[in-house]
């Protein structure tokens, strides 16, 4: 299989492949232990690494879907769109709606429709949005991966042939580290999600108004 012509976008690499690769490593450690995992990584060839990347891409999609379902379940369906909802209810939102009304000839009541319209108008001037969204979803994947990381942590600490005090301290340290990763991932997810949403409206307001004619031109 020739993968040299496969085009990997920024979002695919950061938000899908890397979280999927981390999840695959966690599953590997959980099932085989740390020593078998380390030995397998050191002895991995090019063809095996290609298969790992393909599996990581599949696992990464599952990670993102699981994260989306769980966060919306606990935080509400509009959680990821809270920044656009807050802006739409502000004075800036009124200015955006007025701007859209001048272009289309009628106001837009739904914030999602307005967002899609504004994004279509300014997409070429806000190229960093894809990078912001990739960072946000990468951090979202880290939240899920850090939660699942308790499974390989249990396997690693159980394989330690030491006193129970060292065993307990290693397990507690690992839990604290995973918790910190999850918290930092959550904060970064929220910040970059907002950076991918609100500038769309701000950039739209900076665009010149394009009034669309309601009458067709006779030929």
trRosetta pair geometry for C-beta under 8 A, 3 or more apart (Angstrom, degrees):
i j d omega theta_ij theta_ji phi_ij phi_ji
1 50 7.6 165 75 153 113 142
2 5 6.4 39 126 10 104 99
3 6 4.8 -33 -166 8 70 125
3 50 6.4 175 4 -145 152 119
8 12 5.0 -130 -163 86 75 129
8 13 5.4 83 151 -58 117 96
8 17 7.4 4 -156 -30 131 146
9 12 4.6 99 55 3 77 103
9 13 7.2 -150 92 -5 42 86
9 130 7.6 -87 171 176 116 133
10 13 6.0 -61 -152 37 31 107
10 14 6.1 4 165 2 69 114
10 130 6.0 104 62 133 124 109
10 131 5.9 -39 136 -95 154 70
10 134 5.1 -92 128 -51 94 168
11 14 6.5 -68 -136 49 25 93
11 15 5.1 -23 -173 25 68 124
11 16 7.1 55 138 -8 69 103
11 130 6.1 -93 -46 -176 107 92
11 133 6.6 -14 -103 99 115 101
11 134 4.3 -134 -102 -92 60 102
11 137 7.2 39 -154 53 91 137
12 15 7.2 -48 -93 54 10 84
12 16 5.0 -42 -155 40 49 127
12 17 6.2 50 148 -21 70 104
12 57 7.4 1 -174 -129 99 104
13 16 7.4 20 -17 50 7 82
13 17 5.2 -33 -138 35 40 126
13 18 6.7 50 157 -25 58 98
13 134 7.8 25 62 -164 75 135
14 17 7.7 29 -11 45 13 87
14 18 5.9 -14 -146 14 33 129
14 134 4.3 80 66 164 131 110
14 135 6.7 -36 150 -77 149 45
14 137 7.6 109 110 77 94 89
14 138 4.4 -58 156 -71 94 132
15 18 7.7 40 -20 41 8 98
15 19 7.0 -12 179 3 35 120
15 60 7.3 117 122 173 51 118
15 64 6.4 55 158 -88 97 132
15 133 7.7 -29 -57 129 150 73
15 134 4.9 -125 -30 -148 111 65
15 137 3.7 30 -136 98 126 114
15 138 4.9 -99 -89 -60 60 68
15 140 7.9 24 -144 49 96 101
15 141 6.4 154 -160 -19 56 131
16 19 6.8 -74 -150 43 14 99
16 20 6.1 7 162 -13 58 120
16 57 5.9 34 141 -141 113 63
16 60 3.6 107 -179 127 57 136
16 61 5.9 17 -142 -60 109 64
16 63 8.0 157 -137 53 49 107
16 64 6.5 -45 -98 -23 73 134
17 20 5.7 -65 -146 43 25 111
17 21 6.0 28 157 -24 65 108
17 53 6.6 -2 -148 -157 115 82
17 56 5.3 57 -158 123 64 115
17 57 5.6 -16 -95 -84 77 71
17 60 5.5 -64 -64 -40 19 160
18 21 5.6 -51 -143 34 30 113
18 22 6.5 30 156 -18 63 104
18 56 7.9 38 -68 170 11 126
18 60 7.3 83 49 -108 40 130
18 138 6.5 21 68 -137 129 105
18 141 7.4 123 89 96 85 147
19 22 5.6 -54 -148 37 34 112
19 23 6.3 34 154 -18 67 105
19 59 7.8 -146 114 117 74 89
19 60 4.9 113 72 -127 88 85
19 63 4.6 -150 136 97 124 159
19 64 7.1 121 73 -51 150 80
19 138 6.7 -167 -41 -142 107 57
19 141 3.0 -72 -94 165 151 141
19 142 6.8 -115 -102 -56 101 50
19 144 7.3 54 -167 63 127 109
19 145 5.7 -144 -150 -45 84 129
20 23 5.6 -53 -146 38 33 111
20 24 6.3 36 154 -21 65 104
20 55 7.3 -179 158 121 115 57
20 56 3.7 125 110 180 106 61
20 57 5.9 178 68 -60 167 12
20 58 6.8 127 -150 62 141 42
20 59 3.7 132 -149 79 91 88
20 60 2.8 -75 -35 -44 112 81
20 61 7.3 19 -76 2 128 55
20 62 7.6 98 -107 39 97 86
20 63 6.1 -150 -76 2 64 126
21 24 5.6 -51 -148 35 31 113
21 25 6.6 33 153 -19 63 103
21 52 7.2 62 -122 152 89 99
21 53 7.5 -12 -84 -110 108 54
21 56 4.0 12 -68 -134 68 138
21 59 7.8 150 -43 71 27 125
21 60 7.5 8 -11 -62 62 109
22 25 5.7 -52 -151 34 32 112
22 26 6.5 34 150 -20 64 104
22 141 7.7 124 47 142 128 109
22 142 7.8 20 72 -107 168 64
22 145 4.8 25 112 -151 128 149
23 26 5.5 -53 -150 35 35 114
23 27 6.4 34 153 -18 67 103
23 56 7.8 143 52 -134 89 70
23 59 4.8 -160 80 157 127 129
23 60 7.4 175 22 -76 124 52
23 62 7.9 -142 110 77 168 106
23 63 5.6 -155 -39 -71 147 126
23 144 7.9 -11 -83 114 118 103
23 145 5.7 -113 -69 -111 79 96
23 148 6.5 29 -125 82 88 152
24 27 5.8 -53 -147 37 32 109
24 28 6.2 36 153 -22 65 107
24 52 6.7 147 134 -162 159 86
24 55 5.9 100 -104 115 140 112
24 56 5.4 -82 -9 -90 139 78
24 59 5.5 172 -54 22 90 165
25 28 5.5 -54 -146 36 31 115
25 29 6.3 29 157 -17 65 106
25 37 6.9 85 -160 -162 76 131
25 152 7.9 -5 127 -70 72 165
26 29 5.9 -56 -147 38 29 108
26 30 6.2 30 154 -21 64 109
26 145 6.9 -179 -24 -161 146 84
26 148 5.8 94 133 119 158 106
26 149 5.8 -105 -118 -101 132 60
26 151 6.5 86 167 68 104 105
26 152 4.7 -128 -152 -19 69 130
27 30 5.6 -55 -145 36 31 113
27 31 6.2 17 161 -10 66 111
27 152 7.9 -85 -47 -60 15 110
28 31 6.3 -66 -146 42 24 100
28 32 5.9 -30 176 29 64 114
28 36 7.9 -143 165 105 90 97
28 37 5.0 115 126 -110 110 104
28 40 7.1 -123 -176 65 135 149
29 32 6.9 -78 -123 59 19 76
29 33 6.7 -10 -163 176 57 9
29 34 5.7 25 -141 -83 102 58
29 37 4.8 -17 -85 -48 73 155
29 152 3.8 49 94 -137 122 123
29 155 6.0 157 140 78 81 137
29 156 6.7 -12 170 -56 121 99
30 151 4.6 1 -105 136 134 108
30 152 4.7 -93 -60 -78 77 69
30 154 7.9 39 -125 60 88 92
30 155 5.0 175 -128 -22 46 147
32 36 3.8 -103 151 88 113 140
32 37 6.0 142 83 -51 111 76
32 40 7.6 51 103 -18 158 138
33 36 5.0 85 65 16 86 104
33 37 6.8 -150 97 -8 42 93
33 155 6.2 -143 -101 159 56 114
33 156 7.6 130 -152 -92 63 55
33 159 5.5 107 -140 -81 112 155
34 37 5.5 -60 -148 38 32 114
34 38 6.2 29 159 -18 69 107
34 152 7.9 104 -72 -178 83 103
34 155 7.6 157 -32 115 80 100
34 156 5.2 62 -42 -112 124 95
34 159 6.6 -164 18 65 100 152
35 38 5.9 -54 -145 37 29 108
35 39 6.3 26 157 -15 63 109
35 159 7.8 -153 -5 164 102 151
36 39 5.8 -56 -144 40 30 110
36 40 6.2 32 156 -21 64 109
37 40 5.8 -58 -147 36 27 111
37 41 6.5 28 156 -19 64 106
38 41 5.9 -53 -148 34 31 111
38 42 6.5 27 156 -16 64 108
39 42 5.9 -58 -148 38 31 110
39 43 6.2 8 161 -1 66 115
40 43 6.2 -70 -140 49 27 96
40 44 6.3 52 155 -58 64 96
41 44 5.7 -34 -150 -8 30 121
44 48 4.8 -131 -158 93 82 126
44 49 5.4 101 147 -62 117 87
44 52 7.2 -1 -159 -23 143 144
45 48 4.9 93 53 14 73 103
45 49 6.8 -132 100 -8 37 91
46 49 5.7 -56 -147 36 29 112
46 50 6.6 34 152 -23 63 102
47 50 5.6 -49 -153 29 34 114
47 51 6.8 33 150 -15 63 102
48 51 5.7 -53 -154 36 36 111
48 52 6.4 42 147 -24 66 103
49 52 5.3 -48 -148 32 37 117
49 53 6.6 40 152 -21 65 100
50 53 5.8 -52 -153 32 33 111
50 54 6.7 32 150 -17 64 103
51 54 5.6 -52 -150 35 36 112
51 55 6.3 34 153 -15 67 104
52 55 5.8 -56 -148 40 32 109
52 56 6.0 36 151 -24 66 107
53 56 5.3 -51 -143 36 32 116
53 57 6.5 38 154 -24 63 99
54 57 5.8 -48 -152 28 32 112
54 58 6.9 28 150 -13 62 102
55 58 5.7 -55 -154 38 37 110
55 59 6.1 32 151 -15 70 108
56 59 5.7 -56 -141 43 32 109
56 60 5.9 40 156 -28 66 106
57 60 5.7 -50 -144 31 27 116
57 61 6.9 30 156 -19 59 100
58 61 6.1 -54 -159 31 31 109
58 62 6.9 27 148 -14 63 106
59 62 5.5 -57 -154 38 39 113
59 63 6.3 44 148 -25 70 102
60 63 5.4 -48 -147 31 35 115
60 64 6.5 31 156 -15 66 103
60 141 7.0 -9 -149 -129 79 146
61 64 5.9 -54 -148 38 32 108
61 65 6.3 29 155 -16 65 108
62 65 5.8 -56 -144 39 31 109
62 66 6.1 32 157 -19 66 108
63 66 5.9 -57 -147 38 27 110
63 67 6.2 26 156 -18 64 108
63 141 4.9 57 134 -137 127 96
63 144 5.3 165 -163 86 88 143
63 145 6.7 8 -143 -58 136 88
64 67 5.7 -53 -144 37 30 111
64 68 6.2 32 156 -21 64 106
64 137 6.0 18 -124 -174 114 114
64 140 7.0 71 -126 100 70 118
64 141 6.1 -37 -75 -80 72 100
65 68 5.7 -53 -147 35 31 112
65 69 6.3 27 157 -17 65 107
66 69 5.9 -57 -146 38 29 108
66 70 6.1 21 160 -14 66 112
66 144 5.8 108 96 -136 113 148
67 70 6.1 -60 -141 41 26 105
67 71 6.0 18 166 -13 65 113
67 137 8.0 139 86 -154 145 73
67 140 4.7 120 155 155 149 102
67 141 6.2 -108 -31 -87 154 46
67 143 6.4 107 -129 69 118 107
67 144 4.6 -103 -75 -41 99 129
68 71 6.4 -60 -140 40 22 103
68 72 6.2 14 164 -10 60 115
68 80 7.9 -25 -133 -33 83 147
68 140 7.7 49 -63 159 64 144
69 72 6.3 -66 -147 43 23 105
69 73 6.1 26 155 -26 62 113
70 73 5.5 -57 -147 33 29 115
70 74 6.4 9 162 -4 66 108
70 144 7.5 134 37 -96 143 104
71 74 6.3 -64 -143 46 29 97
71 75 5.3 -18 174 22 69 121
71 79 6.1 -131 147 79 98 151
71 80 7.5 77 114 -50 130 100
71 140 7.2 -64 -30 -148 152 113
72 75 6.6 -66 -111 59 21 83
72 76 6.8 -67 -159 102 56 24
72 77 5.1 44 -166 -107 108 48
72 79 6.1 -155 -104 22 56 115
72 80 7.5 -46 -79 -7 93 104
75 79 3.9 55 117 -90 117 149
76 79 5.0 132 68 -50 80 89
78 81 5.0 -76 -162 62 72 100
78 82 6.1 108 134 -71 87 67
78 85 6.1 46 169 -39 129 148
79 82 5.9 -17 -159 -32 33 112
80 193 5.9 -112 -153 -162 77 143
81 84 5.2 -48 -172 43 79 110
81 85 5.9 85 128 -27 84 100
81 111 7.7 133 165 107 121 124
81 112 7.3 -22 -150 -86 152 94
81 197 7.2 159 -135 -125 53 146
82 85 5.5 -58 -147 38 34 114
82 86 6.2 34 156 -20 69 105
83 86 5.9 -52 -146 35 30 110
83 87 6.5 26 156 -15 63 107
83 193 6.8 163 0 119 133 87
83 194 4.2 160 -91 -120 156 80
83 197 4.5 123 86 79 121 140
83 198 5.3 -91 156 -44 116 100
84 87 5.7 -55 -145 40 34 109
84 88 6.1 39 155 -26 66 107
84 111 5.7 142 138 158 104 122
84 112 7.8 91 118 -85 146 54
84 115 5.4 -3 -152 -83 148 135
84 197 4.8 -110 -51 178 93 122
84 198 7.0 -161 -83 -75 58 60
84 200 7.9 -11 -102 54 111 121
84 201 7.5 144 -130 -31 82 125
85 88 5.7 -55 -146 33 29 113
85 89 6.6 19 158 -11 62 109
85 111 6.0 134 -99 84 57 172
86 89 6.1 -64 -151 40 29 104
86 90 6.6 31 151 -28 63 110
87 90 5.6 -59 -151 28 36 116
87 92 5.6 -53 -167 85 87 119
87 93 5.3 140 137 -63 60 97
87 96 7.8 52 141 -4 105 146
87 197 7.8 177 8 131 137 102
87 198 5.4 155 -58 -119 149 93
87 201 5.7 167 142 36 144 159
88 93 3.9 113 -155 -129 28 139
88 96 7.5 -79 -114 60 63 135
88 111 4.2 -59 -80 -111 164 122
88 114 7.0 128 -113 65 116 144
89 93 5.9 59 7 25 16 158
90 93 5.1 114 53 2 61 100
90 94 7.6 -114 108 -2 43 86
91 94 5.5 -49 -155 31 40 114
91 95 6.6 41 148 -18 67 101
92 95 5.6 -52 -152 35 37 112
92 96 6.4 39 149 -21 67 103
92 201 6.6 95 147 131 112 131
92 202 7.6 -26 -168 -83 134 74
92 205 7.7 -85 -162 -48 89 151
93 96 5.5 -50 -147 34 35 113
93 97 6.4 34 154 -18 66 104
93 111 7.7 -38 -143 -113 124 106
93 201 7.4 -37 -96 -160 58 155
94 97 5.8 -53 -147 37 32 110
94 98 6.3 33 153 -19 64 106
95 98 5.6 -54 -147 37 32 112
95 99 6.3 36 151 -23 64 105
95 205 6.1 31 127 -114 117 129
96 99 5.5 -53 -150 34 32 114
96 100 6.4 30 152 -17 65 104
96 114 6.5 89 134 174 119 130
96 118 6.9 -26 -162 -79 119 139
96 201 5.0 -46 -93 -157 145 107
96 204 6.4 60 -134 88 99 127
96 205 6.3 -82 -90 -67 73 99
97 100 5.6 -52 -147 37 33 110
97 101 6.2 39 152 -25 65 105
97 107 5.4 28 177 -148 105 100
97 108 6.3 -141 -130 49 84 78
97 114 6.8 -50 -90 -117 73 145
98 101 5.5 -50 -146 33 33 116
98 102 6.7 36 154 -21 63 101
98 107 8.0 -19 -85 -106 38 98
99 102 6.0 -53 -155 31 30 111
99 103 6.8 21 151 -12 62 108
99 204 6.7 138 109 135 148 100
99 205 6.0 -141 -54 -110 162 66
99 209 6.7 -139 -158 -99 79 99
100 103 5.8 -63 -153 40 35 108
100 104 5.8 -1 164 8 74 114
100 107 6.9 87 89 -139 105 48
100 108 5.3 -41 123 3 151 115
100 114 6.1 -95 -52 -131 163 94
100 117 6.3 72 -125 108 123 146
100 118 7.6 -75 -77 -65 112 88
101 104 6.5 -68 -128 53 24 87
101 105 7.2 -37 -177 141 57 3
101 106 6.4 -92 -133 123 75 11
101 107 4.7 -14 -85 -80 111 65
101 108 7.8 -142 -65 -4 70 72
102 209 5.3 -37 115 -150 126 137
102 211 6.5 -72 154 -92 76 90
103 209 5.8 -145 -73 -162 88 82
103 210 5.5 41 -133 69 108 65
103 211 6.0 -132 -126 -97 45 41
103 212 6.2 56 168 -6 68 93
104 108 7.4 72 41 -48 154 98
104 212 6.3 12 -112 33 41 124
105 211 8.0 84 -58 -158 85 82
105 212 7.0 -97 -16 66 105 92
105 214 6.0 41 -50 -65 170 117
108 113 5.3 -146 -171 99 122 113
108 114 4.5 153 101 -74 138 91
108 117 6.8 -150 -69 11 166 149
109 113 7.8 41 61 44 55 131
110 113 4.2 76 79 8 106 109
110 114 6.8 -179 93 -9 55 85
111 114 5.5 -55 -148 40 36 113
111 115 6.1 40 152 -24 68 104
112 115 5.5 -48 -144 33 33 113
112 116 6.5 32 156 -17 64 103
113 116 5.9 -55 -149 37 30 109
113 117 6.3 31 152 -19 64 108
114 117 5.7 -56 -148 37 31 112
114 118 6.2 28 156 -16 66 107
114 201 8.0 32 137 -101 108 103
115 118 5.9 -57 -146 39 29 108
115 119 6.1 30 156 -20 65 109
115 197 7.4 -33 -139 -155 130 83
115 200 6.3 59 -154 105 79 145
115 201 7.5 -57 -109 -61 71 93
116 119 5.7 -54 -143 37 29 113
116 120 6.4 33 156 -22 63 105
117 120 5.8 -55 -152 33 29 112
117 121 6.6 25 152 -17 63 108
118 121 5.7 -59 -150 37 33 111
118 122 6.3 -9 166 12 69 112
118 200 5.1 108 114 150 116 96
118 201 5.7 -1 173 -94 169 53
118 203 7.7 124 169 73 103 84
118 204 3.9 -62 -148 -68 104 151
119 122 6.7 -77 -137 52 25 83
119 123 5.8 53 164 -72 66 91
119 126 7.9 -93 -137 63 66 135
119 129 7.8 169 -137 163 103 176
119 200 5.2 -24 -81 -152 78 132
120 123 6.2 -18 -135 -23 22 116
121 204 5.7 77 79 -123 127 94
121 207 5.9 -157 147 49 117 175
121 210 7.8 -169 -135 23 117 126
122 125 5.0 -68 -170 53 78 104
122 126 5.2 48 132 -4 101 114
122 200 6.5 162 64 -153 127 63
122 203 4.3 130 -179 118 156 116
122 204 5.2 -116 -26 -76 133 65
122 207 5.9 -130 -83 -50 99 132
123 126 6.4 -77 -136 52 26 89
123 127 8.0 72 162 -82 58 55
123 129 7.8 -83 -137 33 65 139
124 127 7.2 1 -169 -61 32 91
125 203 5.9 174 101 -175 113 129
125 207 7.7 171 31 -82 152 102
126 129 5.0 47 137 -29 101 112
126 199 6.2 157 -134 122 130 111
126 200 6.4 179 97 -99 175 62
126 203 5.1 -144 -60 0 121 173
127 130 7.0 -37 176 18 55 104
128 131 5.1 -55 -162 41 63 115
128 132 5.9 65 140 -24 83 100
129 132 5.6 -54 -146 37 35 111
129 133 6.1 33 156 -18 68 107
129 196 5.1 102 -156 -144 77 80
129 199 7.4 -154 -85 76 96 115
129 200 7.0 55 -102 -72 140 97
130 133 5.8 -55 -144 39 29 110
130 134 6.2 33 154 -22 63 107
131 134 5.6 -51 -145 35 31 113
131 135 6.4 33 154 -19 63 104
132 135 5.8 -55 -151 36 31 111
132 136 6.4 32 151 -21 64 106
132 192 5.0 -172 -171 -172 75 88
132 193 7.9 156 149 -85 97 18
132 195 4.5 -135 -149 103 138 105
132 196 3.9 -180 106 -69 118 91
133 136 5.6 -52 -147 35 33 114
133 137 6.3 21 159 -8 67 107
133 192 7.4 177 -82 144 19 102
133 193 7.6 64 -116 -112 59 55
133 196 4.5 106 -65 -128 77 158
134 137 6.2 -61 -144 44 28 101
134 138 6.0 35 154 -25 64 108
135 138 5.6 -52 -143 34 29 115
135 139 6.4 28 157 -16 63 104
135 188 7.0 -100 156 161 97 106
135 192 4.3 -126 96 -151 108 163
136 139 5.9 -58 -155 37 28 108
136 140 6.4 30 147 -21 64 106
136 188 7.5 -165 -113 134 48 73
136 189 5.2 86 -163 -150 69 56
136 190 7.9 141 -137 -23 101 10
136 191 7.9 -159 -99 72 91 54
136 192 3.8 -155 -67 96 84 105
136 193 4.3 117 -143 -62 146 70
136 195 7.8 -173 -57 49 116 94
136 196 6.2 -91 -11 -1 142 135
137 140 5.0 -44 -143 34 41 118
137 141 6.4 47 153 -22 65 98
137 189 7.6 82 -78 -131 22 94
138 141 5.7 -51 -154 33 31 112
138 142 6.7 36 146 -23 62 101
139 142 5.4 -47 -152 29 38 116
139 143 7.0 47 148 -26 63 94
139 184 8.0 -114 -148 123 108 65
139 185 4.4 171 -173 -162 77 71
139 186 7.3 -170 153 -53 108 14
139 188 4.0 -156 -114 93 153 106
139 189 3.9 -154 100 -63 116 76
139 192 6.7 134 11 30 135 129
140 143 5.7 -44 -159 21 37 115
140 144 7.2 29 148 -9 63 101
140 185 7.1 161 -73 161 16 105
140 189 4.6 102 -64 -122 74 133
141 144 5.9 -57 -156 39 40 107
141 145 5.9 36 151 -18 72 111
141 185 8.0 -113 67 -165 45 135
142 145 5.5 -56 -137 43 33 111
142 146 5.9 36 161 -23 68 106
142 181 6.2 -118 166 161 109 98
142 182 7.2 -170 129 -102 82 45
142 184 8.0 -49 119 87 140 84
142 185 3.7 -153 89 -111 114 142
143 146 6.1 -55 -148 34 23 109
143 147 6.7 23 152 -18 59 106
143 182 5.1 81 -135 -146 63 77
143 185 4.5 -163 -58 106 73 128
143 186 5.5 84 -95 -66 126 78
143 189 6.8 -33 -27 -28 127 147
144 147 5.7 -57 -154 35 33 112
144 148 6.3 23 154 -11 68 107
145 148 5.8 -57 -144 43 32 105
145 149 6.2 52 149 -43 63 101
146 149 5.2 -39 -151 13 33 127
146 178 4.6 153 -174 -168 88 79
146 179 7.5 155 157 -72 125 18
146 181 4.3 -177 -104 94 137 112
146 182 4.0 -152 92 -63 143 87
146 185 6.6 -178 -4 9 135 144
147 150 6.9 -33 174 -5 41 105
147 178 7.5 136 -78 165 25 117
147 182 6.3 83 -53 -101 76 135
148 151 6.0 -29 174 11 66 113
149 152 6.1 -52 -157 43 56 100
149 153 6.0 62 146 -26 75 108
149 174 8.0 -144 138 169 106 101
149 178 4.8 -167 84 -119 127 127
149 181 7.8 31 22 66 157 143
150 153 5.3 -58 -146 39 35 119
150 154 6.4 41 155 -25 68 101
150 175 7.0 39 -111 -106 95 82
150 178 6.5 168 -65 115 72 173
151 154 6.0 -52 -153 29 29 109
151 155 6.8 25 151 -15 62 105
152 155 5.3 -53 -147 38 42 114
152 156 6.1 42 155 -22 72 103
153 156 5.9 -53 -145 36 30 109
153 157 6.3 21 160 -11 65 109
153 171 6.6 111 155 -136 105 68
153 174 4.3 158 -143 142 125 143
153 175 7.0 135 150 -64 161 64
153 178 6.9 -82 -47 -36 149 140
154 157 6.2 -60 -144 42 27 104
154 158 6.0 27 158 -21 64 112
154 171 7.5 47 -101 -127 53 112
155 158 5.8 -59 -145 37 27 111
155 159 6.5 23 157 -19 63 109
156 159 5.9 -61 -153 35 29 109
156 160 7.2 40 148 -35 61 97
156 170 7.8 -121 115 146 101 125
156 174 7.5 151 70 -93 127 160
157 160 5.6 -39 -158 9 40 118
157 167 5.7 105 179 -163 97 76
157 170 5.2 168 -112 99 101 113
157 171 4.5 43 -114 -74 167 93
157 174 7.0 -129 -50 12 120 147
160 166 7.0 -129 145 114 138 105
160 167 5.6 175 81 -102 123 82
160 170 6.5 96 -21 47 166 161
162 166 4.2 -57 130 76 134 134
162 167 5.9 172 76 -51 94 81
163 166 5.1 91 62 10 80 99
163 167 6.9 -141 101 -6 41 92
164 167 5.0 -53 -144 39 38 121
164 168 6.0 39 157 -21 70 104
165 168 5.9 -53 -145 36 29 108
165 169 6.3 26 156 -17 63 108
166 169 5.7 -55 -142 39 31 109
166 170 6.2 33 157 -19 65 106
167 170 6.1 -59 -151 35 24 109
167 171 6.5 20 154 -15 62 110
168 171 5.7 -57 -147 39 31 111
168 172 6.2 29 156 -18 67 108
169 172 5.8 -54 -143 39 31 109
169 173 6.2 33 156 -20 64 107
170 173 5.8 -54 -145 37 29 111
170 174 6.3 30 155 -19 63 107
171 174 5.8 -55 -149 37 30 112
171 175 6.4 31 153 -20 64 105
172 175 5.7 -52 -148 35 33 112
172 176 6.5 33 154 -19 65 104
173 176 5.8 -54 -150 35 32 111
173 177 6.4 31 153 -19 65 107
174 177 5.6 -56 -148 37 32 112
174 178 6.3 30 156 -16 66 106
175 178 5.8 -56 -147 39 31 109
175 179 6.2 33 154 -21 65 107
176 179 5.6 -55 -148 36 30 113
176 180 6.4 30 154 -19 65 105
177 180 5.8 -53 -148 35 30 110
177 181 6.5 31 153 -18 64 105
178 181 5.6 -53 -148 36 33 113
178 182 6.3 34 153 -19 65 106
179 182 5.7 -56 -150 37 31 112
179 183 6.3 29 154 -18 66 106
180 183 5.8 -54 -144 37 32 110
180 184 6.2 27 159 -13 66 109
181 184 6.0 -59 -144 42 27 107
181 185 6.0 30 155 -21 63 111
182 185 5.6 -57 -145 38 27 113
182 186 6.4 32 155 -24 63 105
183 186 5.7 -52 -150 31 31 113
183 187 6.6 28 154 -16 64 104
184 187 5.8 -52 -147 36 34 110
184 188 6.2 29 156 -14 66 109
185 188 5.8 -59 -144 42 30 108
185 189 6.1 38 155 -27 65 107
186 189 5.6 -51 -147 31 28 116
186 190 6.7 25 156 -16 62 104
187 190 6.1 -58 -154 35 30 108
187 191 6.4 24 154 -16 65 110
188 191 5.8 -56 -143 39 33 109
188 192 6.1 17 166 -6 69 111
189 192 6.6 -66 -143 44 21 97
189 193 6.1 25 159 -23 61 112
190 193 5.8 -57 -145 34 26 112
190 194 6.5 24 158 -17 62 106
191 194 6.0 -60 -156 36 29 108
191 195 6.5 26 149 -17 65 108
192 195 5.1 -48 -142 38 41 116
192 196 6.3 39 156 -19 66 104
193 196 5.9 -60 -152 38 31 108
193 197 6.4 19 153 -16 65 114
194 197 5.8 -66 -144 39 33 107
194 198 5.9 6 178 0 75 112
195 198 7.5 -48 -111 42 21 92
195 199 6.6 15 -171 -7 53 119
196 199 7.7 -58 -137 37 12 103
196 200 7.8 25 156 -33 46 108
197 200 6.3 -63 -176 12 32 113
198 201 6.1 -54 -163 34 49 105
198 202 6.4 42 146 -16 75 108
199 202 5.1 -57 -141 44 45 114
199 203 5.7 45 159 -21 77 104
200 203 6.2 -55 -145 37 24 106
200 204 6.5 28 152 -24 59 108
201 204 5.5 -53 -148 32 32 116
201 205 6.7 34 155 -21 64 101
202 205 6.0 -53 -156 30 32 110
202 206 6.9 26 149 -15 62 106
203 206 5.6 -58 -155 36 38 112
203 207 7.0 49 147 -35 66 97
204 207 5.6 -45 -159 13 39 117
207 210 7.9 -38 141 -14 113 97
213 216 7.9 143 114 -80 112 22
213 217 7.6 57 98 -47 152 91
